[in-house]
Amino acid sequence: MRVFNYMKTYLVTGGFGFIGSNFIRYVLDNKKDVYIINVDKVTYAANPENLADYSANCKFYKVDIADKTALSKIFIENKIDCVVNFAAESHVDRSIADPGIFIKTNVEGTLNLLELSLKHNVGKFLQVSTDEVYGSLGASGKFSEDTPLSPRSPYSASKASADMLAMAFFHTYNMPVLISRCSNNYGPYQFPEKLIPLVIINALNNKYIPLYGDGKNVRDWIHVSDHVKGICSVLEKGKLGEVYNIGGNSEAENIDIIIYILNKLNKPHSLIKYVKDRQGHDRRYAMDFSRINAETGFLPEYNIEKGIDSTISWYIKNESWWQEILSGDYKEYYKKMYENR
Ligand SMILES: NC(=O)c1ccc[n+]([C@@H]2O[C@H](COP(=O)([O-])OP(=O)(O)OC[C@H]3O[C@@H](n4cnc5c(N)ncnc54)[C@H](O)[C@@H]3O)[C@@H](O)[C@H]2O)c1
């Protein structure tokens, strides 16, 4: 139960994941008038440890957003002011191997949340989306919010579908929907299958670092704390029915990210192992985020070097966090994907 009536209740889905947990920590640290309901299925990517010190003003429901009956009870039991939907299957490689669960969670789950939010008159619904819905760029240009959606992986197709459903609820039912689309995140508590933590951990363990294709795929990297602040800006100042790109101003090739981390850790470049490219691998993403800047003042605070340095320090200090993941169920997947190629 929220303690005071003046408090606003945010229903946050996927709060035990990487970005969701960073968001909840930021909100509880900075907004004393917000009560959080964290709805998480607790998949392989979730870690309750991410919120170990954050039980005050925060309640957890272990619920699958694809289970509408269970989700509905949460909306009946609580007066929800705002929904922020992070819950998703989020790894492109896994979507290539097994797309079905991506449709179930990312599309059907989002539809359930939209329907229940409409039914219970939720004041704001923010769909957390990705630059990957725009497809792939050539050597120049950037994605703006007007770039046509052209998703090319099962993951990005599921996210684009969810965005379109969210926007359909705005247009059809006048529901107060916002969409944020962010570039590639990195930072504390990121599951080690994603590029930056994978490289840091493998380098620390003197294990080889798999690099897809020619290593020249470009991503715009953003520190998760900047993403979280961008989401708060959109929630506070965004126009309903609008999409907001969030970017980090830090375009880099995968190979350069890896070399930077190896140099920082004094590890040899011979740890890099070129592996067969990801199927349908998008070549380049870059974000024009002038809209959020103009309308809310948002600008990322981290440059890529400062962000990666602090992320390396976090993984060194928090070895027990990732050692536990490496020794659990993830071990088999890691072997298949990253060791036995
Ligand atoms: N990681 C990035 O670089 C990035 C960039 C842009 C947008 N996003 C989006 O941000 C959101 C969060 O990404 P992340 O990297 O933190 O993901 P993550 O994989 O680290 O966490 C996802 C969380 O969602 C939960 N979840 C999964 N399926 C669920 C279900 N059916 N019901 C309830 N909970 C469920 C998981 O248990 C986990 O806690 C996603 O929607 C993703 O598409 C991510």
The ligand as a Gaussian input file, in Angstrom:
#p B3LYP/6-31G(d) Opt

LIG

0 1
 N       18.941000      -2.805000     -23.341000
 C       18.889000      -1.854000     -24.268000
 O       19.917000      -1.438000     -24.807000
 C       17.556000      -1.249000     -24.660000
 C       17.532000      -0.151000     -25.514000
 C       16.304000       0.435000     -25.851000
 C       15.136000      -0.088000     -25.323000
 N       15.177000      -1.178000     -24.505000
 C       13.908000      -1.688000     -23.968000
 O       13.943000      -1.472000     -22.569000
 C       13.216000      -2.490000     -21.893000
 C       14.077000      -3.123000     -20.827000
 O       15.253000      -3.660000     -21.429000
 P       16.362000      -4.371000     -20.530000
 O       17.618000      -4.318000     -21.293000
 O       16.300000      -3.847000     -19.145000
 O       15.806000      -5.860000     -20.547000
 P       16.140000      -7.070000     -19.570000
 O       16.100000      -8.281000     -20.441000
 O       17.373000      -6.786000     -18.772000
 O       14.929000      -7.089000     -18.532000
 C       13.636000      -7.447000     -18.917000
 C       12.814000      -7.637000     -17.650000
 O       11.469000      -7.919000     -18.061000
 C       11.010000      -9.045000     -17.331000
 N       10.024000      -9.781000     -18.152000
 C       10.277000     -10.462000     -19.311000
 N        9.144000     -11.026000     -19.758000
 C        8.151000     -10.668000     -18.896000
 C        6.760000     -10.933000     -18.825000
 N        6.154000     -11.691000     -19.748000
 N        6.048000     -10.406000     -17.806000
 C        6.656000      -9.636000     -16.857000
 N        7.982000      -9.379000     -16.849000
 C        8.719000      -9.880000     -17.868000
 C       12.235000      -9.883000     -17.066000
 O       12.035000     -10.796000     -15.999000
 C       13.266000      -8.806000     -16.773000
 O       13.244000      -8.440000     -15.426000
 C       12.758000      -3.460000     -22.986000
 O       11.429000      -3.156000     -23.301000
 C       13.686000      -3.164000     -24.149000
 O       13.046000      -3.451000     -25.377000
 C       16.355000      -1.769000     -24.167000

